[in-house]
């Protein structure tokens, strides 16, 4: 059953023949590009590295992360069709809160989880890639805002010429 939850990925809840529930995430690698024309393998590599870091956290004893099952290739995800990547997670029940519902205890628990994730041992830190804070598709937006053309590959935006002002 499709689950419209999360941000930036597509999710399904599956029930296998043994009655076990799973959570499947499918990412469209075209949306994982940072610049126009970037190869899909670059986005796949970044996604794989982040999930591998989560797996390393779990292996190091940090049970604060839910990690995907190893794919048949041993990695945390696998390519699916031409431009997708899929990962399968154990289903974890839970509840979400509106920001106004957070108590001081909730906030402290979230802070403790963040500390546990960000103070991982060296073998985990070696897996994680540092964030470059790149704005995805900034190059395409800049092309539009500079008036240099159409950001889609292979398109040219006609140049408009201003009419010369001739006094009468």
C-alpha positions as CSV (number, residue, x, y, z in Angstrom):
1,X,0.0,0.0,0.0
2,X,1.4,3.4,-1.0
3,X,2.1,5.7,1.9
4,X,2.3,9.4,1.2
5,X,4.7,10.2,4.1
6,X,8.2,11.6,4.4
7,X,9.9,14.1,2.1
8,X,11.5,13.5,-1.2
9,X,11.0,9.8,-1.7
10,X,8.1,7.5,-2.5
11,X,7.1,5.0,0.2
12,X,5.1,1.8,0.4
13,X,4.1,-0.5,3.3
14,X,4.3,-4.1,2.3
15,X,3.2,-7.3,4.0
16,X,5.1,-10.4,3.0
17,X,3.8,-14.0,2.9
18,X,4.8,-14.6,6.5
19,X,2.8,-11.6,7.7
20,X,5.9,-9.4,8.3
21,X,5.5,-5.7,7.6
22,X,8.1,-3.8,5.6
23,X,8.7,-0.2,4.7
24,X,10.0,0.3,1.1
25,X,11.5,3.6,-0.1
26,X,12.0,4.4,-3.7
27,X,14.0,7.5,-4.6
28,X,13.9,9.2,-8.0
29,X,17.6,9.8,-8.7
30,X,16.7,12.6,-11.1
31,X,15.7,14.6,-8.1
32,X,19.0,13.8,-6.3
33,X,21.1,15.7,-8.8
34,X,22.8,18.9,-7.6
35,X,23.4,20.5,-11.0
36,X,21.7,20.2,-14.4
37,X,23.1,17.3,-16.4
38,X,24.8,15.6,-13.4
39,X,24.9,11.8,-13.9
40,X,22.4,9.8,-11.9
41,X,25.2,7.8,-10.5
42,X,26.4,10.8,-8.5
43,X,23.0,11.1,-6.7
44,X,23.0,7.4,-6.2
45,X,26.5,7.6,-4.6
46,X,25.4,10.3,-2.2
47,X,22.3,8.4,-1.2
48,X,24.3,5.2,-0.8
49,X,26.9,6.9,1.4
50,X,24.3,8.3,3.7
51,X,22.6,5.0,4.2
52,X,25.9,3.2,4.6
53,X,26.8,5.7,7.4
54,X,23.5,4.8,9.1
55,X,24.3,1.1,8.7
56,X,27.7,1.8,10.3
57,X,26.0,3.6,13.2
58,X,23.8,0.6,13.8
59,X,26.8,-1.8,13.6
60,X,28.6,0.4,16.1
61,X,25.8,-0.2,18.6
62,X,23.8,3.0,18.0
63,X,20.2,1.7,17.9
64,X,18.8,5.2,17.4
65,X,18.7,4.7,13.6
66,X,16.5,2.4,11.5
67,X,18.6,1.0,8.7
68,X,17.7,-0.7,5.4
69,X,18.2,-4.4,5.0
70,X,21.3,-5.2,3.0
71,X,20.4,-5.6,-0.7
72,X,21.6,-8.6,-2.7
73,X,24.7,-6.5,-3.6
74,X,25.4,-6.1,0.1
75,X,24.7,-2.3,0.0
76,X,21.9,-0.4,1.7
77,X,20.0,0.1,-1.6
78,X,19.9,-1.1,-5.1
79,X,19.2,0.5,-8.5
80,X,15.7,0.0,-9.8
81,X,15.0,0.6,-13.5
82,X,16.9,3.5,-15.1
83,X,16.5,6.3,-12.6
84,X,15.4,4.9,-9.3
85,X,16.9,3.4,-6.2
86,X,15.1,1.2,-3.7
87,X,15.7,0.3,0.0
88,X,13.7,-1.9,2.3
89,X,13.4,-1.2,6.0
90,X,11.8,-3.1,8.9
91,X,8.4,-1.5,9.6
92,X,8.5,0.6,12.8
93,X,5.3,1.8,14.3
94,X,5.3,5.2,15.8
95,X,3.5,8.5,16.1
96,X,4.2,12.0,14.9
97,X,3.7,15.2,16.8
98,X,2.8,18.7,15.8
99,X,5.4,21.1,16.9
100,X,3.1,22.5,19.5
101,X,2.7,19.1,21.1
102,X,6.3,18.7,22.1
103,X,7.0,18.6,25.8
104,X,10.4,19.4,27.3
105,X,10.9,15.6,27.6
106,X,10.2,15.2,23.9
107,X,12.7,17.9,23.0
108,X,15.3,16.4,25.3
109,X,14.8,12.9,23.8
110,X,15.2,14.3,20.3
111,X,18.4,16.2,21.4
112,X,19.7,12.9,22.8
113,X,19.1,11.1,19.5
114,X,20.8,13.8,17.6
115,X,23.8,13.7,19.9
116,X,24.0,9.9,19.5
117,X,24.0,10.2,15.7
118,X,26.5,13.0,15.5
119,X,29.0,11.6,18.0
120,X,29.6,8.3,16.2
121,X,32.9,6.5,16.4
122,X,35.6,7.1,13.7
123,X,34.5,4.1,11.6
124,X,31.1,5.7,11.2
125,X,32.5,9.1,10.5
126,X,34.7,7.6,7.7
127,X,31.5,6.4,6.0
128,X,29.6,9.8,6.2
129,X,30.2,12.4,3.6
130,X,30.4,16.0,4.8
131,X,27.5,18.2,3.6
132,X,28.6,20.7,1.0
133,X,25.4,22.7,1.5
134,X,24.9,22.9,-2.2
135,X,21.5,24.1,-3.4
136,X,20.2,21.6,-5.9
137,X,19.8,23.0,-9.4
138,X,21.1,26.4,-8.4
139,X,22.7,26.5,-11.8
140,X,19.3,26.3,-13.5
141,X,17.8,29.0,-11.3
142,X,20.8,31.2,-11.9
143,X,20.4,30.9,-15.6
144,X,16.8,32.0,-15.3
145,X,17.5,34.9,-13.0
146,X,20.5,36.1,-15.0
147,X,18.4,36.0,-18.2
148,X,21.0,33.9,-19.8
149,X,18.6,31.3,-21.2
150,X,16.4,28.3,-20.6
151,X,17.9,25.9,-18.0
152,X,16.7,22.8,-19.8
153,X,19.5,21.0,-21.7
154,X,19.5,21.7,-25.4
155,X,17.2,24.7,-25.3
156,X,18.0,28.2,-26.2
157,X,16.0,31.2,-25.0
158,X,15.7,33.9,-27.6
159,X,17.4,37.1,-26.8
160,X,15.1,40.1,-26.6
161,X,16.4,43.3,-27.9
162,X,15.2,46.5,-26.5
163,X,13.8,48.9,-29.0
164,X,16.0,51.9,-29.4
165,X,14.4,55.1,-28.1
166,X,14.2,57.6,-30.9
167,X,13.0,61.1,-30.1
168,X,10.4,62.4,-32.5
